[in-house]
């Protein structure tokens, strides 16, 4: 049987896991590694990428930066979340606001110290990233358009950091980034429709609040149609291997999303659309492997060879 203190500690750990949205962070870390292997540095061996200590530090720093971003965002949105997400808000409130701030500053200090082992450019990049997340949470997210654009940019910045590390500026990379950026931007606008009650009470000047629901839906519809442009380049112009299957399937889901968008009226409807977009984004992470599945087979053979050599050495 667990003691009362142990139960309280586990409860607070679970609460903090909810605050930092740990279920999202591992997906982003996986996406960074898969993007490195299949998109950003396809000329390098997968094993070399996995064993690159500098890339490992970048991925860890990115994950921690995103986690600290969730903490400060939760700190500023505490009142709004009580209206929009009452159950999650009650779990998050098990950790005090002062504790959240202490952890936030401690994590950010650790991030800067960690990337200082890479270069001063990495320190500058992550320091700027941390500041932008704070400024977005504190100010920008309360304003229409600029808040949505900033949120989408902040979501793709971890991949930009790896892009700068490899310095491989292929056109196909920007086509992938554009598609991801549009999906995230659409999701941010859907969240505005989903959270309109809390935004109204807390005076957040989002598009649905300032204008109306129809205007927000029109903008979302336009952005949804715009996704056809990067998908065209990724399926007809650039070679993305078997991943074109994912993009065709995504278009079908986005067509369904488009139809359901104009039928949606209640928060539950927008929540379903939000999860649909999240599914498309997360599925895209795993489907990166489809660009060149043979990489996994080559990696498996290489690991097997290294293992055999290791055994032979000691026998």
Secondary structure as GFF3:
##gff-version 3
##sequence-region A 1 315
A	DSSP	alpha_helix	4	20	.	.	.	ID=ss1
A	DSSP	alpha_helix	22	35	.	.	.	ID=ss2
A	DSSP	pi_helix	36	40	.	.	.	ID=ss3
A	DSSP	alpha_helix	46	50	.	.	.	ID=ss4
A	DSSP	alpha_helix	53	76	.	.	.	ID=ss5
A	DSSP	alpha_helix	78	84	.	.	.	ID=ss6
A	DSSP	alpha_helix	86	92	.	.	.	ID=ss7
A	DSSP	alpha_helix	97	115	.	.	.	ID=ss8
A	DSSP	alpha_helix	120	138	.	.	.	ID=ss9
A	DSSP	three_ten_helix	140	142	.	.	.	ID=ss10
A	DSSP	alpha_helix	146	166	.	.	.	ID=ss11
A	DSSP	alpha_helix	171	194	.	.	.	ID=ss12
A	DSSP	alpha_helix	196	201	.	.	.	ID=ss13
A	DSSP	alpha_helix	207	210	.	.	.	ID=ss14
A	DSSP	alpha_helix	213	232	.	.	.	ID=ss15
A	DSSP	pi_helix	233	237	.	.	.	ID=ss16
A	DSSP	three_ten_helix	241	243	.	.	.	ID=ss17
A	DSSP	alpha_helix	244	261	.	.	.	ID=ss18
A	DSSP	alpha_helix	267	287	.	.	.	ID=ss19
A	DSSP	three_ten_helix	288	291	.	.	.	ID=ss20
A	DSSP	alpha_helix	294	314	.	.	.	ID=ss21
###
